[in-house]
Amino acid sequence: MKETDLNNKETFSPLVPEYPINIGGVKVENPIWLAPLAGITIASVRKFYRSLGAGLVHTEMVSALGLCHKGRKTKELLYGSDEERPVALQIFGSNEEDIARGTDVALNIRRFEALQINMACPMPKVTKKGSGSKLMEDPETSAKIIKVMKKTGLPTWAKIRIMPATSAVTTSEYCELLFDSGVDFVFVHGRTPEQRYEGRASRESVEEVARRFPGMVGGSGDCYEPEDFLDYLRRGCAAVLAGRGILRDVFIISKTLKELGADVPEEYWNPSLDFQSELLLELGRSIYNTEGQSLALMISRRMLGALFKGFAGAVQLRRRGAITKTWQEMEELLLDWKNVQHMQPLDFTKEKFPNGVIGGP
Ligand SMILES: Cc1cc2nc3c(=O)[nH]c(=O)nc-3n(C[C@H](O)[C@H](O)[C@H](O)COP(=O)(O)O)c2cc1C
């Protein structure tokens, strides 16, 4: 018999055959993990995706300097419930002193199963201060950061991008330096920093590193279908990150787990529209109660673009969701989703939707 949770919703075990195993020093039930996504992987979203099967979740990147200055907003990024475990804290900073002090502050607030240094973010507001992917140009500082993180005694991970063809150091050589410095696991996003989020992620480049360091490397980039995740695993990756894929299909992780042999109830790979609205309500209410109204609205609107596929009223639902001003309005819309088809259609006009509608008109 399947278990049910407090809302009488069927839950499932995300265990895939031959798991649990230890990856990068952390015991996990499967290799399909929730990526760090700034502004999205807040505590409620992490808990939600654990309940949808993610083997591990990441916090979004947290500033080491912000933690040193004990910024309230920065510290809030650390909070979360035990239901989300295992959870990795992703931190960013430009030097080993800030990272040492920042991780110390974080670990005094809360325990994490792993610590991960962000060496991948290509955005100028991060790189211009020497953090994120800028660290890939500075192997010496990268090594010092890993060594100082190792002193916490926690599994120490890094997330990097592939090196540009013009770099004197290859991605494998850079990883070798990180492993020599003591890193326990490295995620490789198959784009160069210059590419940002454009173009195709190179699975071939990720595979090269994964084959060189078996069991120590995870893959990230362009995972939208279960087959994408399976391909990274076949190419030797020990784990794969679900990133933007969760914003296109809320059930991408559970669908992939089914392919990997987990016992996934049908609602999680062939969800009814009722189940989809229930889940979105559950997520939105959790965000509203924990992180507040504006995030509840922002994330619900994004998720509306990843749900109700095939429903004739999906476009109207997204349009109506885009103009809700309070969580109350969003909640009423989600409770009444079936009736949206009988409501006066909202036109998609530039005046009404100056910023567009997430998920397309
Ligand atoms: C909105 C957004 C926020 C992101 N935030 C982070 C972050 O905080 N830390 C990080 O290492 N990567 C971050 N990433 C990168 C993702 O973790 C992932 O590596 C990348 O999106 C490639 O995977 P995908 O093509 O499957 O989305 C972010 C990506 C997006 C789109």
The ligand as an SDF file (V2000), in Angstrom:
LIG
                    3D

 31 33  0  0  0  0  0  0  0  0999 V2000
   16.9320   31.6360  -13.3390 C   0  0  0  0  0  0  0  0  0  0  0  0
   18.1960   30.8400  -13.1250 C   0  0  0  0  0  0  0  0  0  0  0  0
   18.8950   30.9530  -11.9380 C   0  0  0  0  0  0  0  0  0  0  0  0
   20.0710   30.2180  -11.7230 C   0  0  0  0  0  0  0  0  0  0  0  0
   20.7130   30.3280  -10.5320 N   0  0  0  0  0  0  0  0  0  0  0  0
   21.8330   29.5880  -10.2920 C   0  0  0  0  0  0  0  0  0  0  0  0
   22.4940   29.6420   -9.0270 C   0  0  0  0  0  0  0  0  0  0  0  0
   22.0650   30.3270   -8.0850 O   0  0  0  0  0  0  0  0  0  0  0  0
   23.6220   28.8880   -8.8880 N   0  0  0  0  0  0  0  0  0  0  0  0
   24.1060   28.0910   -9.8970 C   0  0  0  0  0  0  0  0  0  0  0  0
   25.1270   27.4200   -9.7250 O   0  0  0  0  0  0  0  0  0  0  0  0
   23.4820   28.0090  -11.0840 N   0  0  0  0  0  0  0  0  0  0  0  0
   22.3630   28.7260  -11.2940 C   0  0  0  0  0  0  0  0  0  0  0  0
   21.7120   28.6020  -12.4910 N   0  0  0  0  0  0  0  0  0  0  0  0
   22.1780   27.6080  -13.4740 C   0  0  0  0  0  0  0  0  0  0  0  0
   21.4320   26.2700  -13.3120 C   0  0  0  0  0  0  0  0  0  0  0  0
   21.6990   25.6990  -12.0500 O   0  0  0  0  0  0  0  0  0  0  0  0
   21.8050   25.2660  -14.4100 C   0  0  0  0  0  0  0  0  0  0  0  0
   23.1440   24.8680  -14.2630 O   0  0  0  0  0  0  0  0  0  0  0  0
   21.6030   25.8470  -15.7970 C   0  0  0  0  0  0  0  0  0  0  0  0
   20.3350   26.4630  -15.9210 O   0  0  0  0  0  0  0  0  0  0  0  0
   21.7530   24.7730  -16.8920 C   0  0  0  0  0  0  0  0  0  0  0  0
   20.7720   23.7910  -16.7820 O   0  0  0  0  0  0  0  0  0  0  0  0
   19.4120   23.8260  -17.6790 P   0  0  0  0  0  0  0  0  0  0  0  0
   19.8470   24.1890  -19.0890 O   0  0  0  0  0  0  0  0  0  0  0  0
   18.8760   22.4170  -17.5410 O   0  0  0  0  0  0  0  0  0  0  0  0
   18.5490   24.8740  -17.0710 O   0  0  0  0  0  0  0  0  0  0  0  0
   20.5630   29.3540  -12.7360 C   0  0  0  0  0  0  0  0  0  0  0  0
   19.8730   29.2670  -13.9500 C   0  0  0  0  0  0  0  0  0  0  0  0
   18.6980   29.9870  -14.1600 C   0  0  0  0  0  0  0  0  0  0  0  0
   17.9780   29.8410  -15.4610 C   0  0  0  0  0  0  0  0  0  0  0  0
  1  2  1  0
  2  3  1  0
  2 30  2  0
  3  4  2  0
  4  5  1  0
  4 28  1  0
  5  6  2  0
  6  7  1  0
  6 13  1  0
  7  8  2  0
  7  9  1  0
  9 10  1  0
 10 11  2  0
 10 12  1  0
 12 13  2  0
 13 14  1  0
 14 15  1  0
 14 28  1  0
 15 16  1  0
 16 17  1  0
 16 18  1  0
 18 19  1  0
 18 20  1  0
 20 21  1  0
 20 22  1  0
 22 23  1  0
 23 24  1  0
 24 25  2  0
 24 26  1  0
 24 27  1  0
 28 29  2  0
 29 30  1  0
 30 31  1  0
M  END
$$$$
